[in-house]
Amino acid sequence: MRYVFLLILALLPALAAAVELDEHTRHLPLGQHMRVFEDPLGDAQIDEVASPAFESHFLPHRTAVFNAGYSRSAHWVRVDLHYRPQTVQGARRWLLEVAYPPLDSLQLYLPDGKGGYRLARDTGDTRPWASREIGQGNYLFEVQLPTDRPQRLYLRVQSEGSIQVPLSLWSHHAYLEAQPGRLYVLGMIYGVLLAMLVYNLFIYISIRDPSYLYYILYIAAFGLYQVSVNGAGVQFLWPDRPWWANAATPLLIGATGLFGCQFTRSFLRTAEHSRWVDWLLRLIIVFSVLVMALAMAADYGVALRLATALALLFTLAVFAAGILAWLRGMRVARYFIIAWSALLVGGKINTLMVLGHLPHNFLTMYASQLGAALEVVLLSMALADRINALKDERAKILENARAELEQLNSELAESNRLKDEFLSNISHELRTPMMGVMGALELLPSSDTAEELQQYQHIATGSARDMMRLVNNILVLSELRAGKLRLQDQRFSLRETAARLQQQFDPRAQDKGLAFDLEFDEKLPDRVYGDGEKLEQSICHLLDNAVKFTSRGAVTLRFAGAVEQRELLLNIEVVDSGIGFSDADQAFLYHQFRQVDGSMTRRYGGLGIGLAISRGLIEVMGGQLDQQSRPGLGSRFCVRLRLPLSAADGLAAGRANGLPPSAPIA
């Protein structure tokens, strides 16, 4: 009687905490019905743990899934089951499932019928596949529960990785009926990963885009990681390699981070658009390689913890890179962000389920895998969209190239037209004085008086001078274009220069009925240093155009300026009341061999090189030539130039500006 009494006392706690089930029970989650004892040293034995003295060490667990995180301790899980059938009598066999394949060691202890406990099964992913009682990815144990008598089970769990114990009890029929759904989901996930891998492999072979290669490697690493954590790797790929079963998880996480970062850098072109994001991804790549090396050569627990940190950092960095690319206007970033959002949402749902904040059901159990499959599909769509974007960009580049080619062809045709026009103009301009020379020379022998002889000589001399002026202008322009024109700095008189210009162009203006006005600021110093000949030549071309294109009114030559720091800031203006020119004409005003009217029947003669020579000479001397005009209201050309007042200042200015020789002009 005393032993019976002691047995009843020992069973009283079990009777109070035992979870009841009957023959109609199909699936019973045990997370909230278990008690847990943490063994920090991992040296507690079953006899010690099962003794009544250890009763207070077991603490009740209130969430759906026991989650100890990364812990070096051994954890003892105790469950009291009370099978009370309503009709059918006799013991019945049940399936005890631990639905977390990455656990290193699980030991199930069952009553031995003598008041103690025996080791019924010792398994885990560090044990050979044959150690499993039932060959499934999750851990399955068959237990027999007697009728109307509580039975206590002990499960010892230890792992270098994360410790999670989603413990539940199944009837055989219910478990078999639940497997097709799980297999279909996993098959769909692995099928999507494999299909996307093969599809993108064919595209990579066709177009050789590095983004596709990195994406293929990312899918392969990520898919093998899913196989590893789901238990399919141990079941089908490496059943008798316990060491690799542990090392594969951090190794594949590192490979996923490595190829995922490379894919992100190539896909979003971070090196071009965001340098600091690119450097962050490079650092994560280095971190990934370190994790892979530690997975192969160092402690599994350390490698797995670093791999977990890598996964978090990698996911956030890649998502941030997508956001920044989208904010910078990259079209392909939208699918990229949606894809990573699907993965993050799926992982968050699964994490909340594991932590007990969401119910353990079909959706929450496979949320991360479904999110991963959706991510892979969306990333493939992103790659396809990237191809379309590249096609549009290439089409735009080709369109711009075609437009530029048409512009170049148009400019080439215009250049050819200008050359023809120049040859026509120079033939006409040279033929006129040449005919004057030849005609005057032919008439010289037949002249009867000294006046006729002098007149013919004057005509020949003037025509020859005009011809020489045309040739000199062409030679000056050639020197300017070749950059070989040299300045001759010497002292010269501004007043004498102005007087010579007035003497040269006043008669021509009077011949056309125009007034020629010279305005010279008396405050200007007379003697300055520079190339007076080139300055006079450039003003000559401006005055020549002013007289040529003015039919009534006046032509004004104005000299003004101010002395600053031993230099004269000289302003020379040529103002006329001629035909003027429009804003559109200003675009090619200084083009060589170009006139507003370039036809053979144009009203005004000339080669069209005067303004080009004027600007070239002024710029060689370090000055600037500007213009203002309105059609029908005349024009104003302004020369701004700095001229030294002494020879020493002139030499220093020439060295500082590097004027001789001149730079080539277009």
Secondary structure, DSSP 8 states (H G I E B T S, - for coil): -HHHHHHHHHHHHHHHH-EEE-TT--EEE-GGGEEEEEESSS---HHHHTSGGGGGG-EE--SSSEEEEE--SEEEEEEEEEE--SS--S-EEEEEEE--TT-SEEEEEEE-SSSSEEEEEEE-TTS-GGG-SS-SSSEEEEEEE-BTS-EEEEEEEE-SSEEEE-EEEE-HHHHHHHHHHHHHHHHHHHHHHHHHHHHHHHHHHHH--HHHHHHHHHHHHHHHHHHHHTTHIIIII-TT-HHHHHHHHHHHHHHHHHHHHHHHHHHHTHHHH-HHHHHHHHHHHHHHHHHHHHHHHS-HHHHHHHHHHHHHHHHHHHHHHHHHHHHTT-TTHHHHHHHHHHHHHHHHHHHHHHTTSS--SHHHHTHHHHHHHHHHHHHHHHHHHHHHHHHHHHHHHHHHHHHHHHHHHHHHHHHHHHHHHHHHHHHHHHHHHHHHHHHHHHHSTT--SHHHHHHHHHHHHHHHHHHHHHHHHHHHHHHHHHT------EEEEHHHHHHHHHHHHHHHHHHTT-EEEEEE-TTS-SEEEE-HHHHHHHHHHHHHHHHHT-SSSEEEEEEEEEEETTEEEEEEEEEE-S----TTGGGGTT-TT--SS-STT-SS-S-S-HHHHHHHHHHHTT-EEEEEEETTTEEEEEEEEEEESSHHHHHHHHHHHT-SS-----
